[in-house]
Amino acid sequence: MANLVPEHIDRTFPKDHNFEGGDSPASTPSLHAAKRRKMDTTTNLMNGDLAPAATMDSASLSNPSKWQDTIESIVKAIVSIRFSQVAAFDTEGEAICHDHEEVDVYPIYRDPIHDFGFLKFDPSKIKYMPVTQVELHPELAKVGLDIRVVGNDAGEKLSILAGSISRLDRNTPDYGDLTYNDFNTFYLQAASSTSGGSSGSPVIDIDGNAVALQAGGHTKAATDFFLPLDRIKRALGFVQKGLSVPRGDIQTQFVYRPYDEARRLGLRPETEEKLRSMFKEEIGLLVAEAVLPGGPAHGKLEEGDILLTMDGHHITTFVPFEEMLDSHVGKDISVGIERGGKYMEFTIPVGDLHAITPDRYVEIGGSKLNEVSYQLARVYCVPCRGVYVCEPSGMFRLDGPDNGWIIKSVDDKATPNLDTFIQVMKEIPDRARVPVVYYSISDAHTIMMSVVQVERHWSSFRLAVRNDETGLWDFTDLGDAPAPPPMVPSTKKYIELDASMGPCKDLIRCLVKVNYYMPCRMDGFPRSRKQGTGAIVDAERGLVIVGRNLVPTSMGDLILTFAESIVIPAKVLFLHPTQNYTIVQYDPKLIGETNVLSAPLSDEPLLQGRKVTLVAHNRNQRPVCLPTAVTDVTCVTIPHSGTPRFRAINMDAITLDTPLALQCSSGLLADANGYVQGFWFSFLGDRNMNGQDNEYHLGLGVSTIKPVLERFQQQQVHHESLSLRMLNAELVPIQMAQASAMGLSSDWIKKVEEANSAKHQLFMVIRTEAETESAKVLDELDLILTINGKVVTRMQETDVQYESDELDMTILRQKKEMNVKVKTTLESGDGTSRIVFWAGAMLTEPHKAVLQQSKSLPSRIYISSRSKGSPAYMYGLAPTMWITHINSVKVETLDDLIDAVKNTLDNTYVRVRCVTFDNVPAMLSVKMVYHYFPLVDMVKDSKSECGWSKREIDLNA
């Protein structure tokens, strides 16, 4: 028995969370009830908790060893729940018994409102310990009762924490927005200092009886909250008989208010006198807190109504209140209230609480959606209906500062419920761009609209329905998308900038807006969506240059927008391995006679102090044509983050004399005649102290990009075969004073001065890539003097690209000059071209950033990322690890891993030997859960519509 409702969170309060409505333990008027019940005893009041001295259970004081006997008996009935939420409503779980035996369990009931559920396991699977049960006795919960919380506190397998009950009538605590919160029940309060992980632990008395369940606690005080067992015991009775648990509701939240508050709300004196005489122990009444629009009580009950009777029975507490509702499911009930001193009576139909508790969701476009739950509707007092985005990612990662979105319509078709939403989405072709109208559940007054592209090619479109017989979610494929209609060419006209801007004003016709969506976060890239600007460099062939910060990988959907009007797809042709640019291509036929312009490239290099015009789009995607000057052209080093990801190296970067350039992610740098001398890009760098990614804005000269671009223009190669010869080393400039201290002679300094009058510098190796030819010859701190007989003083002179497979180099190492031969590596511009998904982990070959930051490679199986809630996440397979062995069998490649795991049975464990990025070995056991995480192999494939082919591997074949 534990808190197992799938949408529930851990019930320990988050840090710095404050109570709402003045209901802190020290100030709430309800505390007076506890005082009244024990006013003839000696008590100490600390932080609102009663710590009785004279009322302590005499058995616990006179016979402390009895607690030990009780605990020894009760631990045989305690299990630790290991729960992994693989989706918004997933219910997969495991149970570990006290002696660490592990069995599979599955949920058979979860209460729609209260914080409890039931799991079922096979007792015959427990071999090494006797399993007993805990008796439920809600009637034994009393103020001053000495209790123990026996459970899994703060992640420990078994913990035992002591306390005493101080209140029986506390209103439920608030756990925050957009999450689970209990209501329409009392909570018990005690001081036992439990922590995260103890939720669901039984609260026992000295005789071993369960009197409550631990539900939550406050991190700033030794205050804990327990769920009473009344409704739990009732539900258990139905479950044990194999019956469904009737749960009724009128979609109204009530809270317990003391009589003095009720009087201010209009409670008549004669009513109070009557109720006090009937219920001498009670000091308050139930008051309507929220009445949901469109619910059974809407238009009848109002907030502030004081509940008096239900079907003629006087009701002052929650247990009889819920008993009345649960016994009237599908029937009418008569509810008597007082409002402003007047008695009123209404007949209200009682609904089925299970019917407004979601048990299914839809996956589409990387998002998950379900119908609005009663939990959320109650918090924000909105109707309990509508399509709610429970996982706002992928296609339905909508615009706006908030989440908690409710979809009103898609493609101008209303979506009032999940079934209608499914039918609407079935009729929309893949890749269609449609308007989505939505609002935040926390702000129903503000209606928003976003245009989204339907995504049916990367992810599934399926319905998941909870199955309480198997404990899994049953998936139903919802069919293929209709074929998209053929794209029709369209002609539009670019805006015209003012003539005062000179020839550069026409360069606005070189710019296109770029939107890129990545279904998987590959190669350590931190985001799934990027937008910015690209530059058309060949309108005839449809070639566009974009920064690699915008298009970092080849797996994704690339959309270009021309003249603010024409939206067409494009494909990635080339990802430069070290420079910060990507070449993409669109079909020129699709833009008709639109007046695009190929960027007129200049052979004149940009130099320090030169006047230049920046033509770009700013943060608001508005055109900018800004005269400025070049402040410097120098070799820069982009800081790397802890996680290996693409980082531009070995480049001469251009900086500009205007802060406005930092607001432009992409653009062109042109001379006074309108000829392009450079490209302006954003560069992904390190992370700041707040964990946010730093971006740098710099320019690259045309000479850096032109040699590769010309190969495409000359059509010498198909894009898949375009590879560059690379020197696999990162270099930094060294000034002569430093080089002299490293042993550089005066003769060499003179040669440097003659080779480059503008900059007297050489380049030092600071890093080589693991297991490359360069790493076999070059060492860190080597000073490069010549390459193929030429003194190297400019970074572009080290960019050997595709010229030679071996370089003759003169280097200075530890003050000794030596000649070496260094083989170059042929590197593809495809980037990562294969992915294997296993146990929820994304496995790839080590990408270039990994090679740059590693000294050695334990294997060629690198964990690039993992899914939350997956076995990889649950059992410790973390990004940046390498997998080296499966069940003691060495695996070196992705094919080795597939062969090693494909015959593993479902729901069994695999031993995985890993090596962390810091070369620390680890042995893990990972459970296979193929129902949610199949073994999938994806390979880059130019023949596929999306550019990748996917193969789900037949397991146990």
TORGU-761861 format. One record per residue (C-alpha): residue in one letter; y, x, z. Coordinates in steps of 0.001 Angstrom, whole numbers, plus 500000, padded with zeros to 6 digits. Example, Ala and Ser with C-alpha at 12.3 -4.5 7.8 and 13.67 -1.06 7.14 Angstrom:
<sites>
A495500512300507800
S498940513670507140
</sites>
This chain:
<sites>
M500000500000500000
A503275501564498975
N506533500952497205
L505207500845493660
V507468498565491648
P507916500638488472
E511667500272488330
H512081501211491997
I513535504544493010
D512921506550496135
R514406504601498968
T516038507473500808
F519793507206500388
P521425509627497959
K523755512251499340
D527206511039500331
H526263507401499763
N528227505039501967
F527251501626503186
E529075498695501654
G530758495644503141
G531309497162506578
D527603496894507291
S527241500304508872
P524775500499511764
A527539501137514265
S529866498305513315
T527868495366511992
P528100492198514098
S524353491678513577
L523777494472516058
H524737492011518777
A521445490211518220
A519530493231519401
K521763493498522445
R521281489845523348
R517518490105523263
K517504493033525713
M520605492410527769
D518594492644530996
T517418496198530232
T518989499611530461
T519770500891526937
N521609503747525273
L523549503027522091
M523732506000519700
N524984505583516110
G524171501918516300
D520522502513517270
L519169501253520546
A517187503932522350
P515559501939525183
A514634503771528352
A513156501080530579
T511614499045527754
M509498501838526279
D505898500806525815
S504260501756529097
A501074502815527332
S502998505429525344
L504649506821528450
S501603506868530711
N499034507867528128
P500585510113525428
S497111511193524314
K496509507662523051
W498978508337520244
Q496872511281519208
D493751509128519081
T495589506484517098
I496920508997514588
E493517510593514112
S492126507193513257
I495000505987511104
V495226509006508780
K491917507956507227
A493752504952505825
I496774506877504532
V497104508121500950
S499783510137499238
I500914508607495972
R501654510835493008
F503563508711490562
S504863509662487149
Q507137507279485269
V506586507940481581
A508799505089480429
A511244502618481846
F508470500473483350
D505470502737483455
T502892502235486217
E500550505184485846
G499804506705489248
E497410508753491277
A496350508733494906
I495452511753497024
C493633511118500285
H494187512951503549
D491640515677502818
H493150516066499336
E490490514143497486
E492076512632494401
V491237509333492726
D492826507282489990
V494556504111491028
Y496310501359489158
P498775498726490262
I497614495145490497
Y500738493587491992
R504370494448492450
D506766492070494139
P509635490929491915
I512192491337494702
H510870493157497720
D510054496824497949
F506268496747497917
G503256496521495648
F499494496972495719
L497375499668494098
K493643499434493564
F491081502240493608
D487299502537493596
P486144503366497166
S482908504827495809
K484947507651494268
I485832508944497747
K482992511290498666
Y484077513454501575
M485938511245504022
P485456507805505533
V488137505402504323
T489411502783506740
Q492165500193506529
V495348499417508390
E495722495983509933
L498994494196509170
H500720492584512151
P504322491651511354
E504600489627514555
L504331492793516678
A507642494228515466
K510003494068518478
V513219495786519446
G512350498824521531
L508829499174520142
D507711502800520049
I506494503536516516
R505244506342514296
V505828506666510563
V502720508203509040
G503176509271505457
N504265511747502824
D507629512915504118
A509758515218501929
G506823515983499660
E504400516998502432
K500862515671502142
L500935514172505641
S503741513854508136
I504062511971511414
L507530511049512599
A508377509238515815
G510993506581516522
S511694503218518041
I512787499940516474
S516408499115517223
R517066496053515029
L515077493294513380
D517817491538511418
R519649494138509390
N520837493097505931
T519262495130503166
P520879498496502353
D522525499232499021
Y521047502039496913
G523698502161494203
D524364500710490772
L521893500170487936
T518923500626490210
Y516605498666492476
N518021496973495562
D516132494650497873
F517641491324498918
N516875487955500518
T515092489591503416
F515804491255506725
Y515160494938507187
L514159496573510439
Q516185499532511650
A515026502550513627
A515728506220514262
S512904508368512873
S514586510808510459
T512247510327507501
S513021511945504162
G512435511430500460
G508775510807499729
S508050508753502824
S508856505438501160
G505972503029501575
S504621504781504662
P503159502419507263
V505072502032510489
I502433501793513231
D502377500977516907
I500319502800519517
D497298500587518805
G497270501542515129
N498652498262513824
A501099498336510914
V504264496504511904
A506449497415508889
L506752499662505837
Q509216502542505607
A511713501689502847
G514745503960503072
G516950506093505201
H520399507582505535
T520768511293504845
K523743511649507211
A522127510074510249
A518717509679511832
T518667506061510655
D515791504505508769
F515092501092507345
F511760499306507320
L510536496371505276
P508978493564507365
L505345492746506629
D505550488955506491
R505697488612502714
I503398491616502247
K500658490045504348
R501015486765502481
A500810488446499071
L497796490490500139
G495924487307500995
F496384485978497462
V495449489307495876
Q492279489632497947
K491193486228496698
G491876487207493099
L494749484726492833
S498237485128491458
V500999485336494052
P503378482355493816
R506991483498494064
G509841481034493765
D513572481491493429
I516785479647492635
Q518632482796491449
T520853482902494497
Q521276485801496895
F521785485040500576
V522890487341503363
Y522707486943507126
R526102486279508742
P526825485891512492
Y528137482598513794
D531707483836514158
E531791484672510442
A530154481349509572
R532852479536511532
R535505481227509409
L533652480002506332
G533822476407507588
L530801475933509859
R531438472854511962
P531279473241515777
E528739470450516164
T526486472093513566
E526681475408515351
E525906473799518695
K522862472054517244
L521494475182515587
R522042477341518655
S520047474884520707
M517261474812518132
F517097478595517536
K518041480217520821
E517099483724519657
E519253483621516531
I522934484438516360
G523635483782512691
L522894481885509499
L522119482528505840
V525170482405503578
A525177482374499765
E526438485728498514
A525899485417494746
V524938482473492523
L523853483615489075
P525456481919486075
G522955479819484185
G520475479867487071
P518906476808488767
A521602476702491459
H524536477290489110
G527059474470489277
K525629473344492602
L525727476118495152
E528753478377495524
E529400481707497154
G530169481171500825
D527958478099501176
I526194478047504560
L522509477196504265
L521336474576506758
T518205472831505479
M515564472959502766
D513575469786502206
G514840468565505577
H513738471673507502
H516410473692509246
I516435477288507933
T518261480172509622
T516215483250508648
F514603484677505544
V510893484205506235
P510960480371506297
F513546480451503491
E511118482303501190
E508167480206502345
M509979477094501154
L510773478604497750
D507308480069497235
S505690476710497958
H507915474867495475
V507490476904492273
G507993474535489351
K509179471742491661
D512506470475492941
I513761471267496404
S516492469614498427
V519016472107499814
G521543471144502501
I524645473303502968
E528063473212504571
R531050474163502462
G534493474281504017
G533429472001506882
K531720469442504640
Y527998468806504482
M526506468657500980
E523011468268499664
F521683469282496229
T518389468955494419
I517595472275492761
P514615473168490550
V512716476201491824
G511889478735489132
D509079481251488830
L510309484625490060
H507690486466488004
A509064484873484828
I512437486617485247
T510893489982486112
P510322492016482918
D506764493059482161
R507312494359478620
Y509676496523476639
V510322497546473044
E510440501083471695
I512571501655468616
G514554504579467304
G513987506669470414
S515339503895472672
K513660501422474995
L514861497885475628
N513716495036477855
E515090491678478885
V517722491661481616
S515988491635484970
Y516867489498487959
Q517534492720489864
L520427493766487618
A521667490263486888
R522049489628490617
V524033492819491262
Y526563492092488515
C526368488283488723
V525574487807485044
P523053485397483503
C519454486534483828
R518909486823480094
G519690489150477233
V518394492415475775
Y519062495372478054
V518961499010476902
C516853500497479678
E516631503919477999
P519908504554476152
S518953507319473758
G518330507755470072
M519384504821467955
F520846502851470856
R522797505672472482
L525924503613471999
D529583504548472242
G531523504016475423
P531925505590478853
D529271503451480493
N525596502683480141
G523764499561481250
W524362498013477850
I523335494502476845
I522916493888473110
K524617490712471869
S523854491067468182
V522465493436465564
D523603493242461946
D525618490132462836
K522490488337464068
A522468487182467693
T519816488709469971
P519696486447473041
N516211487601474052
L513628490269473310
D511587488176470876
T514635487425468756
F515653491079468894
I512228492089467554
Q512463489645464663
V515961490849463761
M514905494500463778
K511817493755461649
E514043492589458799
I516339495636458717
P515361498508456389
D514927502017457668
R518120504133457557
A520298501031457115
R523687501217458814
V524334498081460812
P526893496923463388
V525691496466466951
V527775494294469283
Y527228494961472976
Y528827495080476413
S528208496815479692
I526459494780482348
S529164495973484752
D531985494734482473
A531018491570480634
H534648491001479595
T534849493990477245
I532911493524474013
M532240496685472010
M530863497435468566
S529180500503467122
V527737501125463689
V524285502646464076
Q521744503917461593
V518343502291461965
E515709504924462733
R512129503945461892
H510788507258460525
W510751509595463549
S509607507247466294
S507510504119466713
F508588500508466642
R506211498919469122
L505973496458471981
A504630497592475343
V503169494935477673
R502041495657481227
N498314495171481790
D497434494671485450
E493721494816484663
T493851498421483407
G497048499639485008
L498335500722481595
W500864499365479145
D499269497918476018
F501080498909472843
T501364496693469776
D502728498162466572
L505448495921465187
G504989496881461561
D506662499051458985
A510302498733458083
P511249497062454800
A511851499492451970
P515511500500451847
P517357499351448737
P518273502065446237
M521596503713446939
V524328502718444516
P526897505369443525
S530367504676444815
T533774506111444004
K536530506387446595
K539753508341446910
Y540724510870449568
I543976510456451430
E546954512517450288
L548821514795452661
D552566515290452411
A553763517598449637
S555657519724452170
M552318521264453167
G552102523038449842
P548941523824447878
C546823523660451051
K547278519889451198
D544653519497448450
L542015521217450594
I541607518013452552
R539419516958449608
C537011519776450516
L536229518318453926
V533452515880454794
K532584514398458141
V529179515392459461
N526912513413461807
Y523582514892462847
Y520888513258464963
M517912515231466287
P514919513180467477
C513662516178469482
R515697518747471346
M514281521818469666
D514896525488470316
G516793524955473554
F519612522962471956
P521180520799474667
R522154517675472735
S520556515206470355
R523735514177468513
K526576516198467028
Q529509515292464851
G532168517393463192
T533327518573459791
G531805520437456872
A533372522089453837
I532311521395450242
V531765524754448548
D530080523514445360
A530770519911444385
E528616520175441259
R525512521071443240
G526500519164446394
L526570522235448643
V528363522003452001
I528904524644454706
V528689523429458322
G528522525276461625
R525144525776463299
N526602524205466393
L526693520964464379
V523387521351462524
P521240523745464561
T517770522754463304
S516089521290460239
M514514518331462059
G516934515460462085
D518974512899460177
L522053514332458468
I524813511982457334
L527957512963455388
T531065510790455072
F533392511286452090
A536952509991451881
E536426508028455124
S534345505529453125
I531203506826451445
V528305507476453804
I525271509204452284
P522350511308453535
A522035515048453095
K519343517647453727
V519334521043455375
L518850523890452901
F519407527005454950
L519942527986458592
H521306531495458897
P519238533349461510
T522188535156463123
Q525434533832461646
N526894530550462797
Y526529528508459615
T524162526129457860
I524072525178454188
V523318521518453486
Q523094519558450246
Y523882516009449141
D523286514222445850
P526582514423443885
K525619511319441884
L525986509151444982
I529728509753445288
G530504508840441666
E533937509988440579
T535273510543444088
N537953513242443900
V536162515863445970
L537154519492445587
S535021522623445799
A536688525015448201
P538362527703446047
L537047530883447657
S539206533982447797
D538031537587447578
E540994538689449671
P539864539336453288
L541805538005456223
L543459540747458250
Q545254540837461572
G548797539465461353
R548318537610458049
K549767534130457676
V547132531461457190
T546860527665457118
L544194525827459084
V542961522708457283
A540601520766459527
H539853517596461465
N540905517429465091
R539001515858467995
N540025512394466829
Q538685513135463347
R542216513121461937
P543337515662459300
V545272518740460398
C547160521123458083
L548638523728460383
P550410527000459400
T549551529811461823
A548695533520461905
V545623535660462447
T545833537273465880
D542719539423465472
V539623540066463396
T537109541789465584
C533478541855466579
V532855539368469397
T529853538713471593
I529099535075472389
P527697534882475946
H524149533613476114
S522943530940478495
G519903531163480708
T517816529068478311
P517197530812474977
R518965528970472167
F520729529932468970
R523587532330469527
A525614533951466766
I525475537766466883
N526679540759464874
M529781539125463435
D533454539810462927
A535302536734464196
I538800535515463392
T541146534193466082
L544326532203465435
D547754532068467039
T547696528379468015
P546013526444470825
L545623523482468461
A542854525384466689
L540702524877469783
Q540823521124469151
C539278521526465709
S535552522132465543
S535387522885461815
G537719523559458917
L539129526003456377
L541463528995456582
A543586529304453439
D546388531453452067
A549722530173450829
N548294529430447376
G545508527247448740
Y542643529742448377
V540082529734451135
Q539714533039452981
G537622531872455898
F535771529029457628
W536613527689461076
F533615526846463280
S532681525930466828
F530146528230468510
L527721527204471234
G527895529627474141
D526945529842477789
R527090527235480533
N529894527025483055
M529530526644486813
N529272522857486443
G526317523162484103
Q528366522151481062
D528079523982477756
N530973526174476736
E532045526064473110
Y534084528755471386
H536241528251468285
L536368531136465845
G536605531846462134
L534254533634459738
G535476535406456628
V534355534229453211
S532660537592452598
T530168536771455368
I528951533598453665
K529508534270449988
P526405536448449251
V524007533748450480
L525967530940448848
E525890532711445489
R522095532803445557
F522014529022445732
Q524669528695443061
Q522789531041440757
Q519620528992441396
Q517618532176441835
V515456530670444533
H514238527352445788
H515646526803449258
E512236527016450920
S511733530577449679
L515170531905450571
S514700534636453139
L516915537486454268
R516059541009455278
M517286541470458841
L517821544383461188
N516414542820464364
A518919544261466796
E522073543018468466
L525033545376468186
V528351545731469977
P531345547869468996
I531982551146470842
Q535358552869470876
M535638556590470341
A536401557452473955
Q533179555804475094
A531210557270472184
S532522560730473032
A531257560347476596
M527878559431475150
G527774562737473279
L529461561972469951
S530882565172468444
S534404565692467132
D533006565989463614
W531575562518463822
I534827561141465235
K536608562612462226
K534084560941459884
V534743557603461580
E538492558005461173
E538048558739457491
A535691555825456953
N537938553213458573
S541621553836459158
A542141550376460693
K539462550541463382
H537873553601464890
Q534556552266466150
L530814552597465964
F528083550157466982
M525617550399469846
V522283548621470160
I522296546403473243
R519173544382472472
T516218544412470076
E513944541519469287
A510508541504470836
E507596542667468696
T509658543446465578
E509805546592463467
S513287547360464787
A512034547293468382
K509413549911467550
V512046552448466496
L515397551562468019
D516127551654471736
E518811549935473711
L522001552049473947
D521272553821470643
L524512554556468794
I524270553854465054
L526062556482462969
T524916555842459402
I522788553416457421
N521429554749454130
G523872557649454330
K527021555541454893
V529054555798458096
V528978552355459703
T532311551251461173
R532397547586460078
M529992544893461202
Q529403543644457674
E528005547099456823
T525127546405459205
D524302543063457574
V521604544376455246
Q520441540855454306
Y517962541095451414
E518816544534450023
S516158546872451412
D512859546700453270
E513466550060454979
L516648551740456196
D517401555410456668
M519484555590459813
T521199558301461782
I521485557456465454
L522719559088468642
R520296558733471546
Q520901560372474915
K523386562797473298
K520855563775470636
E521402563055466977
M518278561982465074
N517235560464461782
V514901557461461825
K513433555009459345
V513663551357460371
K511803548612458559
T513672545353458119
T512099541949458699
L512024539210456093
E513274536080457842
S513264532534456538
G516248530238456683
D514044527303457639
G514271527775461395
T511429526321463467
S509011524756461007
R506138523585463219
I505846521679466493
V502821520687468529
F503199517970471167
W500602518241473906
A500591516648477382
G504238515755476837
A505254519372476166
M506852520501472903
L505162523717471822
T506508526003469103
E506360529554467901
P508941531588469848
H512207531026467984
K514692533790467322
A516679533334470524
V513455533793472503
L512718537013470630
Q516238538236471332
Q515978537680475080
S512386538822475603
K510916542262476031
S507419541113475109
L505596537973474009
P502613536935476140
S501518534607473312
R502886532728470302
I502737529409472196
Y506162528735473678
I507141525626475660
S510425524537474132
S510908521308476086
R508995518516477842
S509225514776478334
K510192513405481708
G507290511651483347
S504733513491481231
P501770515466482569
A503653518617481585
Y506570517511483752
M504368516362486618
Y502135519425486809
G504683522161486182
L504580523126482483
A508233524065482212
P510403525038479238
T510589528803478527
M506975529325479649
W504246530725477425
I500701529349477440
T498107532118477329
H494792530511478342
I493156527073478273
N490165526739480607
S489931530537480774
V489835530803476965
K492604532988475573
V494916531205473127
E497497533071471082
T498600530624468387
L499274526906468107
D496035526507466179
D494172528218469022
L495622525733471485
I494695522720469343
D491129523960469047
A490951524558472805
V492205521132473932
K491157518667471232
N487750518029472814
T489115517446476319
L488303513990477642
D491046511587478632
N491935511440482346
T490409514856482964
Y492071518105483906
V492685521233481878
R493273524617483500
V496331526181481906
R497305529780482489
C500995530341481825
V503509533132481991
T507101532392482925
F510042533825481027
D510291536444483780
N506649537441483173
V505297535806486322
P501772534425485719
A500761530990486985
M497612528875486876
L498146525129486570
S495878522115486234
V497177519466483852
K495754515988483506
M495295514513480039
V496899511097479544
Y496337510457475857
H497376506810476059
Y500995507885476453
F500906511514475308
P498615512118472317
L498088515492470642
V500406515620467623
D501017518338465044
M504277518223463039
V504994520548460125
K508050520916457937
D507246519288454589
S509748518985451757
K507624516261450128
S507981513973453114
E510845511499453143
C512169512811456439
G511299516440455671
W508440516642458186
S504859515429458186
K503140514226461348
R499441514337462162
E497972512802465300
I494866514842466006
D491617512962466466
L490503513798469982
N486924514184471146
A485756514174467516
</sites>
